[in-house]
Amino acid sequence: MRLDDAFGPEQRFVRAPAAANVPPGQGSRFFGEVAVDGNSGRLTVPLREEGGGVLFTRVLQPGRVAQ
């Protein structure tokens, strides 16, 4: 599926089942965590699969958006 460019989205991570209409119990359960570094203010956000393995990680720097 192509993203609509209206608001400047970025596709950073995609994971989808091989077949349509697969229930979450068949490998589609994910959860995220947020770790805050108290010294720098950075947020580290890993996306994990059900077994705990990291699928994708994003580090967010403190500051104002769009600067």
C-alpha positions in Angstrom: 0.0 0.0 0.0 1.3 3.4 -0.9 1.4 6.2 1.7 -0.6 9.4 1.1 2.0 12.2 0.9 -0.5 14.8 2.3 1.2 15.1 5.7 4.7 13.9 4.9 4.5 10.4 6.4 7.5 8.1 6.6 7.3 4.4 6.5 9.9 3.3 9.0 8.8 -0.3 9.8 6.4 -2.7 8.3 5.6 -6.3 9.3 2.5 -8.0 8.0 1.3 -11.6 7.9 1.8 -13.5 4.6 -2.0 -14.1 4.3 -5.0 -11.8 4.9 -7.3 -12.1 8.0 -4.8 -13.8 10.2 -5.7 -13.6 13.9 -3.2 -12.0 16.3 -2.6 -15.3 18.0 -0.7 -16.5 14.9 2.4 -14.3 15.2 0.9 -10.7 15.1 1.2 -9.6 18.7 3.5 -6.7 19.3 4.2 -4.3 22.1 6.4 -1.3 22.7 8.5 0.0 25.6 9.9 3.4 26.4 13.2 4.0 28.2 14.0 7.5 29.2 17.6 8.5 29.7 17.5 10.9 32.6 20.8 12.7 31.7 20.2 13.4 28.0 16.4 13.2 27.9 16.5 10.7 24.9 13.6 8.2 24.6 14.5 4.8 23.3 11.4 3.0 21.9 11.8 -0.7 20.9 8.9 -2.5 19.2 8.9 -6.1 20.4 7.2 -9.3 19.3 5.4 -11.7 21.6 8.6 -13.6 22.6 10.4 -10.4 23.5 12.6 -10.1 20.5 13.2 -6.5 19.2 11.7 -5.9 15.8 12.5 -2.2 15.4 13.9 0.5 17.6 13.7 4.3 17.4 15.6 6.8 19.5 13.9 10.2 19.9 15.9 13.2 20.9 14.5 15.9 23.2 13.4 19.2 21.7 10.6 20.9 20.0 9.0 19.3 17.0 9.8 20.7 13.5 12.9 22.5 14.6 
